[in-house]
């Protein structure tokens, strides 16, 4: 398994644990009738499980599984810098979102930045995978 795939998968497992911890705290606070500050973490809980765990796990597996290139002599994946940039911006987005849950107007203003970083991550990853997908499609078309 490539190094970036391992980082994606391991980081996704960390977000799985953290997301479940926050979810458990939310359920516990509801059970005791306390609906205080902990409920500010609900968007963080949802984002960490959806994007931190599920999306990051899918991205790590896709990086590993997708063909490297249409050319059999090419041993490297193209545009790996974009894939690493996607990993960095996705995780930065999730951390900025966690900061935005804190009290105060400054941290609340970070939520749009988190969304922008998430969108940037998706664009980086799509730009990385696009040549790998197109190359396989062309190779299959030539063999028909």
Secondary structure, 3 states (H helix, E strand, C coil): CCHHHHHHHHHHHHHHHHHHHHHHHHHHHHHCCCCCHHHHHHHHHHHHHHHHHHHHHHHHHHHHHCCCCCCCCCCCCCCHHHHHHHHHHHHHHHHHHHHHCCCCHHHHCCHHHHHHHHHHHHHHHHHHHHHHHHHHHHHHHHHC
